[in-house]
Amino acid sequence: MISKVLIIEDSPLVMKIIRHVARSELKDLDPIYAHTLKEAQAIYNTHKDSIYAALADLTLPDAANGEVVDYLLENNVPTIVLTASVDDTKRETLLNKGVVDYVIKESRFSYSYAIGLLNRLYRNQNIKVLVAEDSLPQRNFIIQRLTEHQFQTISASNGVEALKQLNENPDIKLLITDYNMPEMDGFELVKTIRHSIGKNDLIIIGLSVQELDKGSLSAKFIKNGANDFLSKPFNHEEFNCRIKHNIESLELLEATLYQANNDFLTGLPNRRCFFNAGEIAHKEASKNKTPLSAAVLDLDWFKSVNDDHGHDAGDKVLQFFSVQIKGFFADYITTLGRTGGEEFCILLPGLNSYEAGEFIDEFRQDVINQVIYINEGTELKITFSCGVSDDPCDSLDHQIAKADENLYRAKDEGRNRVVY
């Protein structure tokens, strides 16, 4: 079921702009539109199981005093508020109610920012945040803010507990830690973590009471590995902006690393990534004197697919074949990649060439029976040839070259076979 976002706005002009922005910028969420509180209630009652969040105008024809916001929050719908203006009283009222954020209706950028917040909320549900804070009221306050933004939260009352949680939950992406805690304070916690977990893998935001800080503590946090620092007390918006900024910086870095290491079409590791990981596996096998087989797989007659059906069909074939490789070898393979146009490499640790060849031949027979649907009325079946070598030679490059020689033999002998 596709998650939906309920967008409520009575102005035809503003709604037209929001629809345009949502069409181009809203990701993974299906928008449903309403113009009044009554319409919004009817839509919610019909789609309550699939509505993930809402973007709501504060003032509607049948709800002039923000009743739509109260209705959504009472039904536990994460809500972003659109408003024509805001003062300190209105701002405090909205944030204390538990809205995700408010956006002032000023320009197209405002609506783009609001749609971006909806996208952010949806992504946050897969992000784990650890809060290390010995004060229960403060810990609950921080967790409440994070929960409003749909993060998964884990708590600890001191640094020792925080380390235990990190060990048990290695997928935690953000740690928020107070300085003054029993058993292990936040400063020691950061130093201990950074011995094994870098800034690119875990965001750390330090906290302390302003009187304790005086500038020196924040500097120590940052110098010893924290990504950011907040002085207590902080307001909702400062907290939310710091969290959002740090998470998005980490995501941007992760996306850059993924693009650098993965083939853009198939998602498999690219040639550089394959050889970087493969060198480690090759050295490990040589050191332990354990078998390691290298296999080079090449799709048969791939050029004719592009010539006869177009490059889009060729892309579909490559994507299909990559999915098959990942699925078939998922429980065993440690290193694989797309190393050329229609060429793929696999390393099979612990198997000699006979065992690896028989294993890959099972995969070959499985692929033969699969059908690729190029478009309506066009179906393709594909085959591949493969060469395997378990001769470690003096380097991975030379072992791959040996496997490549066997691949050429497979091609010369008629294709659609494994030679080892």
C-alpha positions in Angstrom: 0.0 0.0 0.0 1.4 3.4 -1.0 1.5 5.9 1.9 -0.6 9.0 1.3 -0.2 12.6 2.4 -3.2 14.7 3.0 -2.8 18.3 1.7 -5.5 20.8 2.9 -5.6 24.3 1.5 -8.6 26.5 0.6 -6.9 29.1 -1.7 -7.2 27.9 -5.4 -4.0 29.8 -6.3 -2.0 28.3 -3.4 -3.4 24.9 -4.1 -2.4 25.1 -7.8 1.2 25.9 -6.8 1.3 23.1 -4.2 0.0 20.6 -6.7 2.7 21.6 -9.2 5.4 21.4 -6.6 4.1 18.0 -5.3 4.1 16.5 -8.8 7.7 17.3 -9.3 9.2 17.0 -5.8 7.1 14.7 -3.6 8.8 11.3 -3.3 7.3 7.9 -2.2 4.0 9.6 -1.1 0.7 9.8 -2.9 -1.0 13.2 -2.3 -4.7 13.6 -1.6 -6.2 17.1 -1.6 -8.9 18.8 0.4 -10.2 22.4 0.6 -12.1 22.4 3.9 -12.1 20.6 7.3 -15.2 18.7 6.3 -13.5 17.4 3.1 -10.4 16.5 5.1 -12.3 14.6 7.7 -14.2 12.6 5.0 -10.9 11.8 3.2 -9.2 10.8 6.5 -12.1 8.4 7.5 -11.7 6.7 4.1 -7.9 6.5 4.0 -6.9 6.6 7.7 -4.9 3.4 7.4 -2.7 4.8 4.6 -2.3 8.5 5.5 1.2 9.0 6.7 1.3 12.8 7.2 -0.5 16.0 6.5 0.2 19.5 5.2 -2.6 21.8 6.4 -3.6 25.4 6.1 -4.1 26.9 9.6 -7.2 28.9 8.6 -10.0 27.2 6.5 -13.5 28.5 5.7 -15.1 26.0 8.1 -12.2 26.0 10.6 -11.0 29.6 11.1 -9.2 28.9 14.4 -6.9 26.0 13.5 -9.4 23.3 14.2 -8.0 21.2 11.3 -4.6 21.0 13.1 -6.2 19.8 16.3 -8.2 17.2 14.4 -5.1 15.8 12.7 -3.0 15.8 15.9 -5.8 14.1 17.8 -5.7 11.3 15.2 -1.9 11.1 15.5 -1.2 12.4 12.0 2.2 14.1 11.7 1.3 17.6 10.6 3.1 20.5 8.9 1.2 23.8 9.2 0.8 26.4 6.4 0.1 29.9 7.7 -0.1 33.4 6.2 1.7 34.9 9.2 3.2 34.0 12.6 4.0 35.8 15.8 5.7 34.5 18.9 2.4 33.4 20.5 1.1 31.5 17.5 4.5 29.9 17.0 4.8 28.7 20.6 1.2 27.5 20.5 1.7 25.4 17.3 5.0 23.9 18.4 3.8 23.0 21.9 0.8 21.2 20.3 3.3 18.9 18.6 3.2 20.0 15.0 6.2 18.9 13.0 6.9 22.5 11.8 5.1 25.6 10.4 5.7 27.2 7.0 4.8 30.8 6.2 3.1 31.1 2.8 5.4 33.6 1.1 6.7 32.2 -2.2 7.1 29.0 -4.3 10.1 28.2 -2.2 7.9 28.0 0.9 5.8 25.3 -0.7 8.9 23.5 -1.9 10.3 23.6 1.6 7.0 22.2 2.9 7.1 19.3 0.4 10.7 18.7 1.3 9.7 18.3 5.0 7.1 15.7 4.0 9.8 13.8 2.1 12.1 14.2 5.2 9.4 12.7 7.5 9.0 9.7 5.3 12.8 9.0 5.2 13.1 9.6 9.0 11.1 6.5 9.8 14.1 4.3 8.8 16.6 6.2 10.9 17.6 5.2 14.4 18.6 7.9 16.9 20.2 7.2 20.3 19.6 9.7 23.1 22.1 9.6 26.0 20.8 11.8 28.8 20.7 11.1 32.6 17.8 13.6 33.2 14.6 11.7 32.5 12.5 14.9 31.8 15.2 16.1 29.4 15.5 12.7 27.8 11.7 12.5 27.3 11.6 16.0 25.9 14.3 15.1 23.2 12.6 11.8 22.4 9.3 13.5 22.0 10.8 16.0 19.5 12.4 13.1 17.6 9.2 11.1 17.6 7.2 14.0 16.2 9.7 13.8 13.3 9.1 10.1 12.9 12.6 8.9 13.9 13.1 5.6 15.6 14.4 6.3 19.1 16.6 4.5 21.6 17.5 5.9 25.0 20.4 5.6 27.5 20.9 7.2 30.9 24.7 7.3 30.7 27.7 6.7 28.5 28.1 3.1 29.4 24.5 2.3 28.5 25.0 4.3 25.3 28.0 2.1 24.2 25.9 -1.0 24.9 23.1 0.3 22.7 25.5 1.1 19.9 26.9 -2.4 20.0 23.4 -3.9 20.0 22.2 -1.5 17.3 25.0 -0.9 14.8 22.6 0.7 12.4 22.1 3.8 14.7 22.8 6.9 12.6 22.7 9.7 15.2 23.7 10.0 18.8 22.6 12.9 20.9 24.5 13.0 24.1 24.6 15.2 27.2 27.9 16.1 28.7 27.2 15.7 32.5 26.3 12.0 33.0 27.2 9.4 35.7 29.6 6.5 35.0 30.8 7.9 31.7 30.2 11.5 30.6 29.4 12.6 27.1 32.9 13.8 26.4 34.5 10.4 27.2 31.7 8.7 25.3 32.5 10.6 22.1 36.2 9.9 22.5 35.6 6.2 23.0 33.2 5.9 20.0 35.5 7.7 17.6 38.2 5.0 18.2 36.1 2.7 16.1 33.2 4.6 14.4 34.0 7.6 12.1 32.1 10.7 11.5 30.9 9.4 8.1 29.1 6.5 9.9 27.6 8.1 13.0 26.6 11.6 13.6 27.2 12.8 17.2 25.6 16.0 18.6 26.8 17.1 22.1 24.7 18.8 24.7 25.4 20.8 27.8 23.8 23.5 30.0 25.0 26.9 28.8 26.5 27.8 32.2 28.8 24.7 32.1 29.9 25.3 28.5 31.4 28.8 28.4 32.7 27.9 24.9 35.4 25.4 26.0 33.2 22.3 26.3 31.6 22.8 22.9 35.1 23.1 21.4 36.3 19.9 23.1 33.2 18.0 21.8 33.9 19.1 18.2 37.7 18.6 18.4 37.3 15.1 19.7 34.8 13.9 17.2 31.3 15.4 17.6 29.7 16.6 14.5 27.7 19.4 16.2 26.9 20.9 19.6 23.8 22.5 21.2 23.6 24.4 24.4 20.7 23.7 26.7 18.0 25.0 26.9 17.3 25.0 23.1 14.1 25.7 21.3 12.2 23.3 19.0 13.2 25.0 15.8 16.9 25.2 16.6 16.9 21.5 17.6 14.9 20.4 14.5 17.1 22.4 12.1 20.4 21.0 13.5 19.0 17.4 13.3 17.8 17.9 9.8 21.0 19.6 8.6 23.2 16.8 10.0 21.1 13.9 8.8 20.9 15.4 5.3 24.7 15.9 5.3 25.2 12.3 6.1 22.7 11.2 3.5 24.5 13.3 0.9 27.8 11.7 1.8 26.3 8.2 1.6 24.8 9.0 -1.8 28.2 10.2 -3.1 30.0 7.1 -1.8 27.3 4.9 -3.3 27.6 6.6 -6.7 31.4 6.2 -6.5 31.3 2.5 -5.7 28.2 1.2 -7.5 27.3 0.9 -11.2 24.6 3.5 -12.0 22.5 1.1 -14.1 22.5 -2.2 -12.1 23.3 -1.1 -8.6 26.0 -3.7 -8.4 29.5 -2.8 -7.2 31.5 -1.2 -10.1 34.9 -2.4 -11.4 36.9 -0.2 -9.0 34.9 -1.4 -6.0 35.0 -5.0 -7.0 38.8 -5.0 -7.3 39.3 -3.1 -4.0 37.2 -5.7 -2.2 38.6 -8.5 -4.3 42.2 -7.7 -3.4 41.4 -8.1 0.3 39.7 -11.5 -0.4 42.6 -12.6 -2.6 45.2 -11.7 0.1 43.2 -13.4 2.8 42.9 -16.7 0.7 46.6 -16.6 -0.1 47.6 -16.0 3.6 45.3 -18.8 4.9 46.0 -21.1 1.9 42.3 -21.6 1.3 40.7 -22.0 -2.2 39.3 -18.9 -4.0 37.7 -19.1 -7.4 37.3 -16.2 -9.7 34.6 -16.2 -12.3 34.1 -13.9 -15.3 30.5 -14.0 -16.8 29.6 -12.5 -20.1 26.2 -12.2 -21.7 26.0 -14.0 -25.1 25.0 -12.0 -28.2 24.3 -8.9 -26.2 25.1 -6.6 -29.1 22.3 -8.1 -31.1 19.9 -7.2 -28.2 20.8 -3.5 -28.6 20.8 -3.7 -32.4 17.4 -5.5 -32.7 15.5 -4.1 -29.8 17.2 -0.8 -28.8 19.4 0.3 -25.9 16.5 0.5 -23.5 16.0 -3.3 -24.0 19.7 -3.8 -23.4 19.5 -1.9 -20.2 16.6 -4.1 -19.1 18.6 -7.2 -19.8 21.5 -6.0 -17.8 19.2 -5.0 -14.9 17.4 -8.4 -15.0 20.7 -10.3 -15.1 22.0 -8.3 -12.1 18.9 -9.1 -10.1 19.4 -12.8 -10.9 23.0 -12.7 -9.8 22.2 -11.0 -6.5 19.3 -13.4 -5.8 21.1 -16.6 -6.7 24.3 -15.9 -4.8 22.8 -13.9 -2.0 23.5 -16.5 0.7 27.0 -17.2 -0.4 28.8 -14.5 -2.4 31.1 -12.0 -0.8 32.5 -10.1 -3.8 30.9 -9.4 -7.1 30.5 -6.6 -9.6 29.8 -5.3 -13.1 33.2 -4.9 -14.5 32.4 -4.1 -18.1 29.5 -3.5 -20.5 28.0 -7.0 -20.3 30.7 -8.5 -18.2 30.4 -9.5 -14.5 32.9 -10.9 -12.0 32.4 -13.1 -9.0 34.7 -14.3 -6.3 33.8 -17.6 -4.6 35.9 -18.1 -1.4 36.3 -21.7 -0.2 35.5 -23.3 -3.5 37.9 -24.8 -6.0 37.3 -24.3 -9.7 35.3 -27.5 -10.1 33.0 -26.7 -7.2 32.6 -23.1 -8.4 32.0 -24.1 -12.0 29.3 -26.6 -11.0 27.7 -23.9 -8.8 27.7 -21.3 -11.6 26.4 -23.9 -14.1 23.3 -24.3 -11.8 22.9 -20.5 -12.1 23.3 -20.7 -15.9 20.6 -23.3 -16.2 18.3 -21.2 -14.0 18.8 -18.1 -16.2 18.0 -20.1 -19.4 14.5 -20.7 -18.0 13.8 -17.0 -17.2 11.8 -14.7 -19.5 12.5 -11.0 -19.8 9.5 -8.8 -20.8 11.0 -6.0 -22.8 7.6 -4.4 -23.6 4.1 -5.4 -24.6 4.5 -8.3 -27.0 8.3 -8.6 -26.8 9.9 -11.3 -24.7 13.5 -12.4 -24.5 15.5 -15.2 -23.2 19.3 -14.8 -22.6 22.3 -17.0 -22.0 25.8 -16.3 -20.7 29.2 -17.8 -21.0 31.6 -18.1 -18.0 35.3 -18.8 -17.3 36.5 -19.9 -13.9 39.9 -20.2 -12.3 41.1 -21.1 -8.8 44.8 -20.5 -9.7 45.7 -17.6 -7.2 48.7 -16.7 -9.4 50.6 -13.7 -7.9 47.7 -11.3 -7.9 43.9 -11.0 -8.4 44.5 -9.3 -11.8 46.4 -12.4 -13.0 43.8 -14.8 -11.6 41.0 -12.8 -13.3 43.1 -13.0 -16.5 43.2 -16.8 -16.2 39.4 -16.9 -15.7 39.1 -14.6 -18.8 41.0 -17.1 -20.9 38.5 -19.8 -19.9 35.7 -17.4 -20.8 37.1 -17.1 -24.4 37.2 -20.9 -24.6 33.6 -21.0 -23.6 32.8 -18.5 -26.3 34.8 -20.5 -28.9 33.1 -23.7 -28.0 29.7 -22.3 -28.7 28.7 -20.1 -25.8 26.1 -20.8 -23.1 28.5 -22.8 -21.0 30.9 -22.7 -18.1 34.6 -23.6 -18.6 36.9 -24.2 -15.6 
